[in-house]
Each structure stands twice: as structure tokens, then as C-alpha cells.
Amino acid sequence: MKKIAILVFFFFGCTFSVQAQNMTNSDLEKIIYVVSDSIRGEEGNWQFMIKGRMLICITDTVNNRLRIMSPIIEQKTLSHLELLKLMEANAYTALDARYAIAEDFLWSLYLHPLKELQKDEILSAISQVYTAALTYGTTYNSSGLTFPNKKELEEKKEIKGKM
């Protein structure tokens, strides 16, 4: 009886995990439709607006890839100092979203395998791309979470050492 229970648990557990990790274009479009102010495009290639900011979502189901991105500014307007800030943000404050240059523009960008994504991860990705684009030029962050840099870690050690 115990073996049957384990077998049933294993079978349903595996079935659930496969179903829970099978994001499709149809599922993705429904999520984008709900969170956006407007959406246009076709399966696997959507442009949508959130609070006046354009985001683009492109999928490649053959290669199991998803890309969500938002244009920020033309590349030619970036100074050397801004490029350094963007690279530092990619290490500490941009988290799952990234700053990237493509087609002569600076973008906030999220890349991930499509099928493995869950609904909450898609929502987080959209939020992070939106926030990274919005905070360009100020805090360069994609959410409230940041990783401390070397200087911040040293300052924390000094404070703890004084206690």
C-alpha cells in the first residue's frame, strides 16, 4: 500500500510540475492583456503599453526563448559615464532585467527560456523591465531589491565591528 501511495505521489507530482512549467504564447498573451493599457501584435510578437511606456515581448517557441524589452534612449546620446553606470547597475540594481544596447538604442531587457516561466515570473519580468526603463538616469534599478557592492559590504563590517 505504501508503494502505491509513493507511486501515485510521484506520478501526480511529476505531472503537476510539467504542467506548471509550460508557459505558452497563449498564456503569455493573456497575462500581457491583463497588465497592459493596450496591446497589439500577433502570437509571439507583441507591443504593449503600461502607463505610457512601450514594452515589446518576442518569443521563439522553436528555441524556447522569451524577450521582454523597452526602448529608453538613442545610443548616441549616452556618455561614457552613463555607460559605466549602466554596467554597474547590471551587477547590483538591475537584477533580472538588464540594460543593453541594440539597434542604436539603449533598452531595458529581460531574457529567459519561455516554457520554464511561471505567471508570477512573467509579472515580475514585466515590472522589472518597466522599472529599469523608468529609473534610467536616476537609480538605475528594476525593483526595490539591490545587491550590495564591495564598498557597502565593507561599511557594514565596520559598523558591526564597532558594536
C-alpha positions as CSV (number, residue, x, y, z in Angstrom):
1,M,0.0,0.0,0.0
2,K,2.8,2.4,0.9
3,K,4.5,1.7,-2.5
4,I,1.2,2.6,-4.3
5,A,0.9,5.8,-2.4
6,I,4.5,6.7,-3.3
7,L,3.9,5.8,-7.0
8,V,0.7,7.9,-7.1
9,F,2.5,10.9,-5.4
10,F,5.4,10.6,-7.9
11,F,3.1,10.4,-10.9
12,F,0.9,13.3,-9.9
13,G,3.9,15.3,-8.7
14,C,5.7,14.9,-12.0
15,T,2.6,15.7,-14.0
16,F,1.9,18.8,-11.9
17,S,5.5,20.1,-12.3
18,V,5.4,19.6,-16.1
19,Q,2.1,21.4,-16.4
20,A,3.2,24.2,-14.0
21,Q,6.2,24.9,-16.2
22,N,4.8,25.0,-19.7
23,M,4.3,28.7,-20.5
24,T,2.8,29.1,-23.9
25,N,2.3,32.1,-26.2
26,S,-1.4,31.9,-25.5
27,D,-0.8,32.1,-21.7
28,L,1.6,34.9,-22.2
29,E,-0.7,36.9,-24.3
30,K,-3.4,36.6,-21.6
31,I,-1.0,37.9,-18.9
32,I,0.1,40.8,-21.1
33,Y,-3.5,41.7,-21.9
34,V,-4.4,41.9,-18.2
35,V,-1.5,44.0,-17.1
36,S,-1.2,46.4,-20.1
37,D,-3.1,49.5,-21.0
38,S,-3.2,48.4,-24.7
39,I,-1.7,45.5,-26.7
40,R,-1.2,44.9,-30.4
41,G,0.7,42.4,-32.5
42,E,0.4,38.7,-33.2
43,E,1.3,35.5,-31.4
44,G,4.9,35.6,-30.3
45,N,5.4,39.3,-31.1
46,W,3.5,41.9,-29.1
47,Q,3.9,45.6,-28.4
48,F,2.1,46.8,-25.3
49,M,1.8,50.0,-23.2
50,I,2.0,50.4,-19.5
51,K,1.5,53.9,-18.1
52,G,2.7,55.5,-21.3
53,R,5.8,53.3,-21.7
54,M,6.1,50.9,-24.6
55,L,7.2,47.3,-24.0
56,I,7.8,44.6,-26.5
57,C,7.6,40.9,-26.0
58,I,9.0,38.5,-28.5
59,T,9.1,34.7,-28.2
60,D,10.8,31.9,-30.1
61,T,9.0,28.7,-29.3
62,V,11.3,26.6,-31.5
63,N,14.3,27.6,-29.4
64,N,12.3,28.1,-26.1
65,R,13.2,31.8,-25.6
66,L,11.4,34.9,-24.4
67,R,12.5,38.5,-24.6
68,I,10.7,41.4,-23.0
69,M,12.2,44.9,-23.6
70,S,11.5,48.6,-23.5
71,P,13.4,51.3,-25.5
72,I,14.9,54.0,-23.4
73,I,17.1,56.4,-25.4
74,E,19.2,56.5,-28.6
75,Q,22.7,55.0,-28.1
76,K,24.4,58.1,-29.5
77,T,23.2,60.2,-26.6
78,L,24.9,58.0,-24.0
79,S,28.1,59.4,-22.3
80,H,31.0,57.2,-21.2
81,L,30.0,57.9,-17.5
82,E,26.4,56.7,-18.2
83,L,27.7,53.5,-19.8
84,L,29.7,52.8,-16.7
85,K,26.7,53.4,-14.5
86,L,24.6,51.0,-16.7
87,M,27.3,48.3,-16.4
88,E,27.4,48.8,-12.6
89,A,23.6,48.7,-12.4
90,N,23.6,45.3,-14.3
91,A,25.8,44.0,-11.5
92,Y,23.9,45.4,-8.5
93,T,20.5,47.0,-9.1
94,A,19.0,45.8,-12.4
95,L,18.5,42.2,-11.1
96,D,16.7,40.0,-13.7
97,A,16.3,42.9,-16.1
98,R,19.4,44.3,-17.8
99,Y,20.4,47.4,-19.7
100,A,21.6,46.6,-23.2
101,I,22.3,48.3,-26.5
102,A,20.8,47.1,-29.7
103,E,19.7,48.6,-33.0
104,D,21.2,52.0,-31.9
105,F,19.0,52.2,-28.7
106,L,19.5,51.6,-25.0
107,W,16.9,49.1,-23.8
108,S,15.8,47.6,-20.6
109,L,15.7,43.9,-21.3
110,Y,14.7,40.5,-19.8
111,L,15.7,37.2,-21.4
112,H,14.6,33.7,-20.3
113,P,13.6,30.3,-21.5
114,L,9.8,30.5,-22.2
115,K,8.4,27.2,-21.2
116,E,10.0,27.2,-17.7
117,L,8.4,30.5,-16.7
118,Q,5.5,30.8,-14.2
119,K,2.9,33.5,-14.2
120,D,4.4,35.4,-11.3
121,E,7.8,35.3,-13.0
122,I,6.3,36.9,-16.1
123,L,4.7,39.6,-14.0
124,S,8.0,40.2,-12.3
125,A,9.8,40.4,-15.6
126,I,7.4,43.0,-17.0
127,S,7.6,45.0,-13.8
128,Q,11.4,44.9,-13.8
129,V,11.7,45.9,-17.5
130,Y,9.3,48.8,-16.9
131,T,11.0,49.9,-13.7
132,A,14.6,49.7,-15.2
133,A,13.5,51.9,-18.1
134,L,11.7,54.3,-15.8
135,T,14.7,54.7,-13.4
136,Y,17.3,55.1,-16.1
137,G,19.3,58.3,-15.3
138,T,18.4,58.2,-11.6
139,T,18.6,55.0,-9.5
140,Y,19.1,52.5,-12.4
141,N,17.1,49.8,-10.6
142,S,14.5,47.3,-11.6
143,S,12.9,46.7,-8.2
144,G,13.4,47.6,-4.5
145,L,15.9,44.8,-4.1
146,T,19.6,45.5,-4.7
147,F,22.8,43.6,-4.2
148,P,25.4,45.4,-2.0
149,N,28.6,46.4,-3.7
150,K,32.1,46.0,-2.2
151,K,32.1,49.4,-0.5
152,E,28.7,48.8,1.1
153,L,29.8,45.4,2.4
154,E,32.9,46.9,3.9
155,E,30.9,49.7,5.6
156,K,28.6,47.1,7.1
157,K,31.6,45.2,8.5
158,E,32.9,48.4,10.1
159,I,29.6,49.1,11.7
160,K,29.3,45.6,13.1
161,G,32.9,45.8,14.3
162,K,32.1,48.9,16.3
163,M,29.1,47.3,18.1
